[in-house]
Structure formats: C-alpha cells, structure tokens
Amino acid sequence: MSSTAIKIIAAAVAVIGSAAASAAVTTLDGKGFDVSFNGSTFAPGAISLSADGKSVLFDTDALSAFAEKGDSDFAFDKLNFSITLDSGYTFKSLEMSQSGDYALLKKNSEVFASMTSTVSIAGVAKSAAYKTAIFDLDGVKKGADSWSLTSTYNLAGTPYANASKLNVWALSLLSADAAKGGFASIAAHDYSLQVMTAAVPEPEQWALMLAGIGMVGAIARRRSARV
C-alpha cells in the first residue's frame, strides 16, 4: 500500500468523525428489522431493500477514481445509519460487502480500495465490533478485472444479538495511481449489508418444544424397559 493511500484513509476517517446528522430521518421496513438513515444525506433511491427484505442495498454508481500520466485520484463514500430490531427477533449476523471493477495500463500503475465499518450499541465500545477489509492488486488473480470486499459480524451469543438498536457507519475508499504515460481506474458498483435475524420462540412454542422433548424421553424409557 502506498503512502498516498494511507494518507487518504486518515483524511477520510477524519471526515467521517466530523460528520453531523440532521433530523430528516427515513425508515425502511426489513425482515425482522428497520433501517433508519438521514434522508437529507442520501438521495432518494440511494438506500433500498432487497426483494426478500434481508439486505440493505447502497447505490455507489458515482464512486470511482481515474488517473493518467503520473497523476493520482481518489474517492470515498460514507454511510451512517441505524438498525432497529423488530419485536420477537434477535440479531444473528451482519455481512458488509462491496464490489467493483478496475483497469490498469502500464506497469507500476496501481489501484486500491478499502471498506471500514463499525457496529456499536449503547454501553459497548465501538472497537469491540470494528472491521476493515482491504483490496489491492496483489490480492487479485492476473487477468481479473473485478474485485470484492467482505466484512462479517457474527452477533449470535453476543450483547449485540438482543440489542434493540445497532448503530452502523461505513467508509468506502477508492484510489487510482497511474504510472507516467499510463492510466489506472477503479469503480465501485455494488455495496450491500445483509442483516440476518432469528425469530425468538413465543411461550406457547417453548411449551410445545418441551412437551415434544418429554414425549421423546418417555418413548425412549419404554423401549429401554422392554429390552
């Protein structure tokens, strides 16, 4: 990773830290959860739900970097939103993913992408659920022209599983650095968050489960008595 990319990451993270939220809140109804975000920050259609209601989709068509003849360019996009759990559900996992394409011409031209995300709840430090995914050309098969990043949070059995609300922010960063006489470009075309939830059994369901276990135990005892 070049020193330029490191400086860009530091500057972009500083921008995220200084971002202020407004009162224009928009809410999407997902499967077992609701997503709330600042409607004045994201244009209509920038955030949507998948057909099954399990994934939150982000429009990143405008996120790209292009450089030529020894120049460099970068672009970054920040997301700040919250996920509220529906009654009767728990959180299982979150999977942040981003993908895109790149092009290089001339040796020493470089492209770089990173995705940093944080999930936090009241009373738990952000660092407890901090994820970073980084892409550079070294990790890509020769001849490939696409890339992807994924960060997964396993929430089952943690304080996050039964939290009523998760606060999420994410930063996507792209950088292109061209060699003299060449060019480099990189663009993100997909950014999504898959939210996996599980229904909490109602008291009646627990009673049925216990009754079923009792019946299985009784049958087993009868069989052993016959033997």
N, C-alpha and C positions, 0 to 999 in steps of 0.2 A: 504494500500500500504506500503510495507516495505521500510526502509531507503535505502536499497541497490538499489531498483528500482528508487528511487528519485535521487540518485547519478548518476545512469546510464543515466537517462534522461538529467540531467545537462551536463554530459560529451558529450553525443551525440549531443545536441543542440550546444555546443561549436565547435564540429567538423564541423557541417553544416555552422556555421558562418565563418569558416576559409577556406571553400572550394573555389577553384578558377576555373573559366570557361576557356575553350580553344576555339580556332577558328573553330574546327571541328563541324559545325552545320548541323544537319539533320532535314528535314521538312516533316511532314505528312499532307495530304490534307483531312480535315474532312468536315462534313456537315455544312457549314457556317463559318468555322474557319480553321486555320492552326496551327499545333503544331510544335515548334522548340525546339531542345534539343542538348546537347553536345554529338555528336556521338562517341567521344573517351572515354566518361564516361560510356555509356551504350553499352553493346554488341549487335550485330545485332539481332533483334527479341525481345529484352528486352522491347521495347515500340512498340505498334502496335495500329491499329484502329479496332473497331468492324465492323461487316458486314454492319451495317446501317450508319457507319461513325459518330455516335454521341458520342461514348465512346472511351476513350484512355485506353488501357489495358497495365498493367505492369506485367512482369514476376517476381514473387518473390519465385520461387521454392526453391532457395538456402537459403531463410531466415528462420532459425529455431534455437531453443535453447534447449539443453538437459542437464540434471543434474541428478546425483545419489549419494547416500550415504553421504548426508550432503553438497554436493557441490552446486554451482550455476553457471549459464551460461547466456549469453545474446547475442543478435544480433540486428543490426539496419541497415536500408537501407535509403538512402536519395535520393530525386528526385528534380531536379531543371530544370524547363523548362518554356517556354512562349507560350501563345495562342494569335494568331493574328486574329482579326475579318475580315471576308470577306466583301467586299463592298456590301451594301444593306441589312446587317443583324445587329441585336443588340443582346447582351447577355441577357439571362433570368435567368439562374441559373447554378451552378456547384454542383455536388454531388460527394464527395470523399468517396470511400468505400474500406474496406479491410476485408477479412475473412480468416479463417484458422481452425486448429484443435488442440486439446491438449490432453494430457494423464497424469494422476496422479496415483501414487501408494504409499500409506502410508499417514496417517493423518499428517497435517502440511506441506506437500509438496504444493508449490504454483506456479502458472503461472500468467503472467502479460503481457498486450500488450497495446500500445498506438499509436495513429496516430495524429500528429500535422501538420497543414498546414496553409500557409499564402498566400493570394492573394493580390497583390498590383498593383497600376498603378501610373504613374508619377503625383506628386502633392497631392497624398492621402497617409496618413500614413498607414503602414502595420497593425498596431493594429486595424484599422477600419474593417478589414476582417480576423481576426485571429480565427481559430477554433481548438479545441482539442477534441479528442474522446478517452476514456479510457475504457479498459476491465479488469476485474479481476474476480476471481472465484465467488465472492459474487453476481455478476450480472447474473450468468448462472444457468439455471434450473438444478436440480440434475439429473444425468444420461446423460446429454448432453455431447457431445464430440466435439462440434464445436462452433465458436464464430464469431462475426462480429462487425465492427465499421463503422459508417457513420457520415460525417460532410457535411452539406448542406449550400451553399451560395445562398441567394436569391438576384440576381443582378438587377432585374427589378426595374426601377424607381430610381436607384442609379447612381452615377458617373461612376460605372463600366459598366453599360448597354451599353453605347455608346463609351466606351474606344476602341481605335484601337488595344491595346495590353494589355494583362494581364500577369503579372509575377507570377509564382507559384512555391513554394517549399513545400515539404512534407517530413516528417520523420516518419518511421515506426520503432517501438521498441518492441522487444520481450524479456521476461525474464523468466527463469525457476529456481526455488529454491527447492531443494529436502531435505526432512527430512532424518535423519540418517537411513540408511537401506532401503530407498525408492528411487523412481525416479520421475522426472517431465519433461515433454517435451511440446513444443508449436511450431507450424509452420504456416507460412502464405502461402496460396495457391492461393489467388486472390487479386488483388489490381487494382482498376479502377477509372477513373474520367469520369463522364458523363457530357457533355457540352450541355446545352440546349440553342438554339438560336432562334430568330424570324426574319422573313423577314420584312424589312421596306417597306411599300407600296410605289410604284412609283407615280409620279404626276398624271399619267393617272388613276391609281387605286383610288387615292383620289377623282379625278373628278367624276368617276363612283359612288363612295360611296356617295358623296354629291348629285349627281343627283338622286340616289335612295332614299335618305332621303327626298329630295324635293318632289318626286312623292308621297311618303307615306304621307307627310304632306298635299299635295293637295287633295288626296283621302279622308283623314280624314276631311278636311274642307268641301268638298262636301257633305259627309254623314251627318255632323252636320247641314248643311244648309237645307237639305231635312227634317230633323227631326224638 
